[in-house]
């Protein structure tokens, strides 16, 4: 089979790294410059992606399009793609709930073939090997598996039903991200009473506890702008399944207190806890 041309929407920290892995088995990996930030342009250049001036040009040239964007933008982006009558394989790899994955599929079909995807793990750089879970039509699944064969992105197939990959991603994210929020609240409460070091000492006796990693609170704060909407998606999925969504909505609300420190990698634990206590 000829190597496909791949379009990435858009080169964020995950999208750019995933696209770079796809480049190993693609003839080219394209990204759209229109409306993107200088930071996106810098990432695209760093990973060797080919710029296209407009979305229409990218879609006309691409056999496979990978959508990796903030969850809130996923449907609008799919609607834009549908408006151009894209006829290739569309990998919907955002952290969205299964019902939205189905809606996006209905938006793009029958012109495009839609794959449901969910990335679990960190961006594939510095030895990290995230897993891309897939569900959707078998022929399209085979094309995505071939695209990432031999790369740092490992693929796992969950079947042909759209929504399965999204459900797995959100199920894991709901636990992992909410656990980090609980750490921030626990350390914040302990600090208020001057026993934060004692709390960390107690937690350090259990190496399998997120509470033994309080330094991660600052990383959580820097990622809050992405994690909050993801937890809202997971809350919607819980509600649709008849399960109580309130815990995840509360975690998302807590994360919103950190929205103004987006991607601030200089943030300290003290800074993060101060902002949590006094937004």
GIBELDA-V749142 format. One record per backbone hydrogen bond with DSSP energy under -1.0 kcal/mol. NH is the residue of the N-H (numbers start at 1). CO is the residue of the C=O. Records with the same first field share a line. If there is no record, write none. Layout:
BEGIN
NH=CO + CO
END
This chain:
BEGIN
6=28
7=64
8=30
9=66
12=10
16=12
18=14
19=15
20=16
21=17
22=18
23=19
24=21
25=22
27=4
30=6
31=50
33=52
36=33
41=37
42=38
43=39
44=40
45=41
46=42
47=43
48=45
49=44
50=29
52=31
58=54
59=55
60=56
61=57
63=5
64=5
65=89
66=7
67=91
68=9
73=70
74=71
77=73
78=74
79=75
80=76
81=77
82=78
83=79
84=81
85=82
86=81
89=63
90=113
91=65
92=115
93=67 + 91
96=94
101=97
102=98
103=99
104=100
105=101
106=102
107=103
108=104
109=105
112=108
113=88
115=90
116=135
117=92
118=133
120=131
125=123
128=125
131=120
132=154
133=118
134=156
135=116
136=159
141=137
142=138
143=139
144=140
145=141
146=142
147=143
148=144
151=148
154=130
156=132
158=134
164=161
167=163
168=164
169=165
170=166
171=167
172=168
173=169
174=170
175=171
176=172
177=173
178=174
179=175
180=176
181=177
182=178
183=179
184=180
185=181
186=182
187=183
188=184
189=185
190=186
191=187
192=188
194=191
195=190
199=195
200=196
201=197
202=198
203=199
204=200
205=202
206=203
209=206
212=209
213=210
216=213
217=214
220=216
221=217
222=218
223=219
224=221
226=223
227=223
228=224
230=226
231=227
232=228
233=229
234=230
235=231
236=232
237=233
238=234
239=235
240=236
241=237
242=239
243=238
249=245
250=246
251=247
252=248
253=249
254=250
255=251
256=252
257=254
258=255
259=256
261=258
263=222
264=261
265=263
267=264
272=268
273=269
274=270
275=271
276=272
277=273
278=274
END
